[in-house]
Amino acid sequence: MLTRSGLLFVKGLLVALPAWLASVCGAFAHPHVFVEARSELVFDEKGMLISVHQVWRFDAAFTAFAVQGLDSDGDGVLTHEELQPLAKINVESLKEFDYFTFVTVGKDERPFSDPTQYWLDFSDGRLTLFFDLPLKEAVKVRGGETVLEVFDPDYFVDFAMTKEDPFVLGDAPAGCELKTQLAGPLDSSLAAQLSQLPSTVRDLPPQFQTEASTWSNEAILTCP
């Protein structure tokens, strides 16, 4: 049986319990969870893109709820072992949302395999999820444009990339260049409308979906 913290993720990543949402952020307001993210494009020895390594740090309010009851030995320290069941639920739930990670090579979006390496770390009152997201097939990136996007199209989760090195390259071929385009602040009118969405709304209503691209964080890779 899942713990209360485990149940937090069963109906989709970060769909918090109504009581928690009401106490932390009120009955309204989109987004409901805030994540500081850093992404690495990982290459093999042949210069093929093979995976995306994600590091996501959750906000303090969400963390405080999620870690309740996880300190099994009561020593006041949350170890990787104590956090691993929650990490597993996190990663399994992410699949429904395409891991909030999208890789496009040319005009083709490339699918991912299920992550096999993942863990949670707890420090300074915040949970951080680490996971490697392998592509189903290694991708040749030379001679074209590869785009990595990290965002929640429904804006239930707000992804803000780290200020320093939000996107990095791991063993990329020589000559590759990386440009970033990060999500900017929402238009005040749009933000006000989103703030009126009830906490029970997980899917963004159609009238807002055309705005989804404005909160996407992008890394654009070109290799000669």
N, C-alpha and C positions, 0 to 999 in steps of 0.2 A: 504494500500500500504506500502511496506517495505521501510525503510529509506535506504540511500546509505550504511550505515554501515551494515544494515540488509542484503542487497543484497550480501554483501561480502561472506555470507555463503550458499546461495541458491543452488549453483551447487556443494556442498560438502564442508565439513569443511575446512576453511582457504584457499579457492581458491581465492586469492586476485585479484583485478582488474588489468589488464595489466599495466595501467599507474602507479599504486602504485608499482607493482613489478619492473617496469623499473626504477623508481626513487629511490627505496630503495635498491635493490640488483642487478640492471642491468637486461639485457634481459636474462641472463643465470644464472646458479648456482643452484644446488640442495644441500641442502634443501632450502626452501624459508621462513619457519617459525620455530622459535625456542621456545621450551617449557621446562620449568623446572618443573618436576613432582614429586609428592609424593603420594604413594598409601597405603591404609589400607585394610587389609582383615578383614571383620567384621563377628562375630559369634553371634548366639543367645544363650539363656540360656541353651540349650541342647547340646551346642558344635558343632552345625551345621553351616557350612559356608553359609551365606545368602546374602552377597553383597560385593562390592568393593567400597570404598570411595576414589574418586580422587580429587586431588588439582593440578591444572595446571596453572602455571604462564607464560604468553606470553611475548615475547621480546618487548622492548620499541618501536622499529620502527613499528611493526605491531599494537601495542596498539594505537599509535598516530593516525594511519589511522582509526582504528575501532571505536574510540570514537567520531569522528567528528559528530557534530550535536545532540549528546545525552544529552547534558546539557540543558534540556527543559526550566528550569526557569532562566538560565543564571547567576546562583550564583557562578559559578566556581567550584562547588562540584558535583561529580557524585554519586548519591545515589543508593542503591540497587534497588529502585523502577524504577529509570530512566534506569538502566542497565538490568532490568528483561526481556524486550522484546528481547534484543540481546542474553541474556542467553538462552532463550527458543529456538531461532533459532540455536544457537550453539549445544544444546543438540539434537534437532531434526535432524540436519545435521549429527551428529556423528553416527547415526544408520547405515547409508550407509556404514560406514567404521568399523563396529563392535566396535565402541567406542575406537578403537586403544587399546583394552583391551581384553586379551584372558586368560581364565582359563581352565586348563586341569587337570582332576582328573584321575589318572591312565593313560589310553590311550584315554579317552573320553573328548572332548571339551564341556564345559557346556555353554548353551545359557543364555543370559540376557533378562530381561524384560526392558521396557522403563523406564528411570529415572523419578521419580516424585518429587524429591527434588534436586533443583539446584539453583545457584545464581552466580552472578559476583561481584567482588570487585575491586575497582580501588584505588591504592595507590602507591606513589613513581613513578608515570609515567608508571605503569604496570597494566594490567588486569590479574586477577586471577579467574579462573573458578572452582567452587566447585560443585561436583555432586555425588550422591549416585547411584550406578549401581547395582540393585538387580538381583540376579540369579533367573531364572524362577522356580527352585526348590532348596530348601535347600539341601546342600551336606554334607554327612558324610566324614570326612577327616581322621579318625583314620585308622591305619594299611596300609597306602599307601602314595603315593607322590602326592602333589598338586602343580601345577606350575602356577604362574601368570606372564604373559608377557605384557609389555607396550611398544609399538613401532608402527611406520608406515612402513609397508612392502614396500611401494613405496618411502619412504624417502623424501616425500614432506615436511613433518614435522619432525624435529629433536627433539626427546624426550631425555632429559638428566635428570636423577633422582637427587634429592637433595643430597648433600654430606653427610648430617647428617640424619640418619634414612630414607633412600629412600623408604623402605617398612617396614610397622609396622603391628602388630596384635592387633585386638580389641576384647577382651574377648575370646581369644583362649583357647581351652582345655589345662589342665595342661600337661606338658611334651612335648608340641609341640616345634619344632625347626625351625628356619627360616634362610635360607642361600640366599645370593644374588649374582647375576652375572650380572654386568652392561656392557652396550655396551662400547667398547673401541674405540680409534681413528681409522678412516678409513685408509686403505692402501693408500699411497700417489698416486699411479697409479689409483686406483679406484676413489679416490676423484677428481682427475683431469678429469677423464672421466665424472663423474656425473656433474661436474661444467659446462660442455658444453651443458647440456640438456636445451632447451628453457623453459622459465617460463610458457609457455602454456601447457607443458607436465605434466599431473597429474599422469598417470599410468606409472610405471617404465617399460622401455623396457625389453623384455625377457632376453637379454644377461646379465642383472644386477640382475635378480630375485633370482638367486642362492646365491647371496651375502646377501640377506635380513636378514638371521639369525644373521649376524655379528653385526647388530645394534639393536638387541632386548635386553631389560632390563628384567631380570628374577628374580622372588622370588620363591624359592623352599621350600615348607613346608612339613615337615614330623612330624607325630603325632603317638605315640606308641599305 
